[in-house]
């Protein structure tokens, strides 16, 4: 019975991760000729500039070609000491809410689906804790005893790779910004995004579409990704709180369940 439950939980977590990653992969890709749905209303994301921008000088990146801007932005964002990624987006009939904080030692946050299901994730170095709602456990494994419990597993366990990828920004960002090497990129407008002056890089590929906003103050970090008009996805994801402290705390051991073997 225990072995059957372990197998079921692993399968369900893999499916949940596939749903989340499929949604993120669709944010800046996959245009078609159908009339797009309007983006969902944003959930009041905060717009702090973050410590890194308070004294940031202009970086002059708006003078460079669009592809160079994007390359520098991706490199800078992947190298950030800490950041927060939040947003609401719709893809494949599902609405996804994302709110994750990252630093060099790990990550914490939550991913929510339109049906009300959610996963709360904490990673500290090579240890990962994951908590789902009571309905999730009851419907899937009939385990009411898992209510408010965290499932613990190592980050390098390949059986949980899909979930673990959500806790590493360098694995999540390429899925959010899926720009092809031959996609035609152009510079768009310049405006203030999340309290920072930013330049727009527009992907005009026939089967992709969207905008990446890049900071023009201090390091050229990505500050927002938006699905384009005509994309099968809609919505946007914000990148902010660069350089801000991130508090990572392991759950109380009394709240932890380990499925070993």
Residue, then its C-alpha position, 0 to 999 in steps of 0.5 A: x500500500x505504501x509503495x503504491x502511494x509513493x508511486x501515485x504521488x510521484x506520477x501526480x507531481x510529474x503531471x502537475x509539473x508538466x502542466x506548469x511548465x507547459x504553461x510557462x513555455x507558452x507565454x512567449x511562443x505559439x501565435x496563431x490566426x485566431x482572435x486572442x483572448x484578453x490578458x487576465x487582470x493582474x493580481x496587483x503585483x507590487x512594483x518596488x524598484x529593488x536595491x539594485x536600481x536605487x542608484x543605478x546609472x543609465x546603461x545605454x542599452x537602448x542604443x544596441x541592436x535588439x538581439x544584443x539587448x536580449x542576450x545581455x538581459x538574459x545573462x544579467x538576469x541569470x547572474x542575479x544574486x536574488x530576484x522575484x518572479x510573479x505573474x498571471x498567464x493563461x495557456x492551454x485552457x489553464x490559468x496559472x499564477x506564479x510567485x517565486x523568490x530566488x537567491x543563490x542558496x535556493x527558492x520559495x514560492x507558490x504555483x496555482x492553477x485555475x481549478x484552485x490547486x496549488x503547490x508551495x515549494x521551498x528549496x534550500x541547497x539540495x533539499x526540496x519541500x513541497x506542500x499541496x492542498x488537502x483536496x489534492x492529496x485526498x482526491x489523488x491518494x486518499x491521504x487526509x493525513x497529508x493535510x498541511x504537510x510538506x513532502x521532502x526529497x533531494x533536488x537531484x532526484x530525477x523523479x521530481x525533476x519537473x518540480x525542482x526545475x521551478x526552483x532554479x531561475x536559470x531553468x525557468x527563465x528559458x521556458x518563460x522567454x522561448x525566443x528562437x535563434x532566428x526569430x526577428x527581434x526589433x526594439x519597441x518603445x521605452x517606458x517605466x516598468x516596475x519603477x524602472x526605465x526599460x526598453x522593449x524587445x519585440x519578438x515578431x516571429x510568425x509562430x511566436x510573439x511577445x515583448x521582453x522589457x529590459x532595464x535601462x538603469x543599472x544592470x540590464x535585467x529583465x523586468x517583464x515578459x508579456x505575451x503578444x497579440x495573437x499568441x495562444x498564451x496571454x498575460x505577463x510575468x514580472x521580474x523585480x526585487x533584484x538584490x533584495x534579501x530572500x528568507x528561506x526557512x525549512x518547514x517544521x520537521x513535524x510537518x514533513x513527510x518523506x517518501x523514500x525508496 
